[in-house]
Amino acid sequence: MPPKIDPEVGCEIPEPGKWPVDPQDDIPLAEDRLWIDGCFDFFHHGHAGVMLQSRRLGAELIVGLHSDEEISANKGPTVMSLKERVAAVEACRFSTKCVPDAPYVTSLPWISHYGCQYVTHGDDITSDASGNDCYRFVKKAGRMKIVPRTPGISTTDLVGRMLLCTKDHFIHSLTNMLRGREGAGNENERVERGQRMADRISAYASAADGRSDGVQVYSFKGKHRSIERRASRGQAFSPEGRRPDSGRGSFVPMVHGVGPRSGQRIVYVDGGFDLFSSGHIAFLRMVTSAEEDLGRARDWYNDEARRKRIQDHGEDYPPAFVVAGIHDDEVVNYHKGLNYPIMNVFERGLCVVQCRYIHQVVFGAPYIPTEAYLASLPAVMDAPTASNQDRLPDAVYHGPTANVSAMSSPDPYADAKAHGIFVETPAHDFQDVNAAQIVRRILNRREEYEERQRKKGMKGAGEGALRRKEMEAEAEQIRLRKLQDVEAQYGA
């Protein structure tokens, strides 16, 4: 029996049992169940932004993902594989379900099968290989809802930063940026921009419905100026050794959100989270899985315990409260060199804030989470079971991948290990996927991406890619010299 074909789009309409994900039988249309589709290539906060706005329009958001082959035929090569892009979409707190292999031109039979009355998309135009609007049939049927596109970020922008080796996206101080004290333009323009950025952080921190309180957000300012910050200002390094109060400082609340609740373990993770790749997402999912296993071992999921949590708090909640520390741009750049991070701290932070595996975010986290820093984390201080200010997180997780600086010395997690709270997650399918590996993918297929950039109006991509290779060799020598400075400050 020949397959059913959508007469408008020309794509196959799967039979029951052949749809990419359940349900396998058609379900009734619902006004509050929405469909959104796209490439969502190396997931960034612009993608999360359109999902957030779409989720606010309904109770469920079904996300269709185009195949690698469909994207290549209509737009150009993908950077991330379909499997990696699925992981990113499933990690977004605002998505309800991910449907891989969705048609590039949105098909009414597909969205109707999943019970979606409406399709959402940003206010930019998406065309197929023939130059036709990908949503023309949905619009004709009156089933389209448009939301504003997130300004200032796109996959094309990020590829351009890689190929052109630019640094003008760096933020020196996120706090100053949000207060209008940093950035281009006059004072009024900076203040307005800072307020928009602060509003976006607050919006991305909302719960899965896009409206309720969700993730807590703090910024951290260390008592002492870090070696990375001194280096960024061209100040001479003094090998004074590690201070006894290293890691102490102040935490300033940015978004109040929902704090730790009774019985939750406090878990800390940190990093640059540059390009927020499938490697980061798989790591965070493994942390969540490990804590779920511990929860089962202490009967967290039995009916009586669940009923009590709902009775006391009005809803159920997970066994662990996960805190993510995000390093500033100057910290990442000091240890990785070149023009890393490709995403600035604001962009990286939004990616982490929107992740369903995270409950609290700390901007400006130090490279080395000392005992003093860990003990003063807001989640630790505010935990219902906290007995004193010297209490530490229940666990500090890190993957088996290299730290922000390969061959890192001293060990950034020495204090956590000394207290027996360090946990190394096992290897996973996306173990080697990080910002540097993604940049390497771009460089290895430079000609294809240069053509894609030229279509978008980017200039000088080829020259920039060649210069990047030269800069990588120079950066390795600089990195090794900087390791000596770190050893002198913190001890080998």
Disulfide bonds with the S-S distance in Angstrom:
none
